[in-house]
Amino acid sequence: MAQKTSRPHAPPTLSVKGRDVRVRTIGIVALTGLVIWFIAANTESVAIRLWIPTVTVPLWAVLTVTLLVGLVMGGLLLHRRAKR
């Protein structure tokens, strides 16, 4: 019989309902939940000055756009780093 050995460089995992789940995945799910809660909790309108005009928009929209821009920039940097 062959013994089952763990790989020395395997990512850390936890067993959830009999399935191995990466710790990183659990962290991403928790962070996503916190971000959604934070955006949903901030619903009042804010005035934002864009060079010349001042616009009034709901804060949740500003936070969502900021999140999306950050995700795109992070993805571009990750893609650029992976190319090297």
C-alpha positions in Angstrom: 0.0 0.0 0.0 1.2 3.5 -0.8 1.1 6.0 1.9 -0.5 9.3 1.2 2.1 12.1 1.8 1.5 15.7 1.8 3.3 17.9 -0.5 5.8 20.2 1.2 4.8 23.3 -0.7 1.0 22.8 -0.8 -1.1 25.8 0.2 -2.6 25.7 3.7 -6.1 24.3 3.7 -9.0 23.7 6.2 -11.6 21.0 6.0 -15.1 22.4 5.7 -17.9 19.9 5.5 -15.5 17.2 4.3 -14.0 19.4 1.6 -10.5 20.9 1.6 -10.8 24.7 1.3 -7.8 27.0 1.0 -7.3 29.5 3.8 -6.9 32.2 1.1 -10.3 31.4 -0.3 -11.9 31.8 3.2 -10.1 35.1 3.6 -11.3 36.4 0.2 -14.9 35.4 1.0 -14.8 37.1 4.4 -13.2 40.3 2.9 -15.8 40.3 0.1 -18.6 40.1 2.7 -17.1 43.0 4.7 -16.8 45.1 1.5 -20.4 44.5 0.5 -21.6 45.3 4.0 -19.5 48.5 4.1 -20.8 49.7 0.7 -24.4 48.8 1.7 -24.2 50.7 5.0 -23.1 53.9 3.4 -26.1 55.1 1.4 -26.2 58.9 1.9 -25.4 61.3 -0.8 -22.1 63.2 -1.0 -20.8 66.1 -3.1 -17.7 65.4 -5.1 -15.8 68.0 -6.9 -14.5 66.9 -10.3 -12.0 69.6 -11.4 -14.7 72.2 -12.3 -18.2 70.7 -11.7 -19.5 69.5 -8.4 -21.7 66.4 -8.5 -23.9 64.9 -5.9 -24.0 61.1 -5.9 -24.8 58.3 -3.4 -21.7 57.2 -1.4 -22.3 53.6 -2.3 -21.8 54.4 -6.0 -18.5 56.2 -5.2 -17.3 53.3 -3.1 -18.3 50.7 -5.8 -16.5 52.7 -8.6 -13.5 53.0 -6.4 -13.5 49.3 -5.6 -13.8 48.4 -9.3 -11.0 50.8 -10.3 -8.8 49.2 -7.6 -9.6 45.7 -8.8 -8.8 46.6 -12.4 -5.5 48.3 -11.5 -4.5 45.4 -9.2 -5.3 42.9 -12.0 -3.2 44.9 -14.5 -0.3 45.0 -12.1 -0.6 41.3 -11.4 -0.8 40.5 -15.1 2.3 42.7 -15.8 4.2 41.0 -13.0 3.3 37.5 -14.3 4.6 38.4 -17.7 8.1 39.0 -16.4 
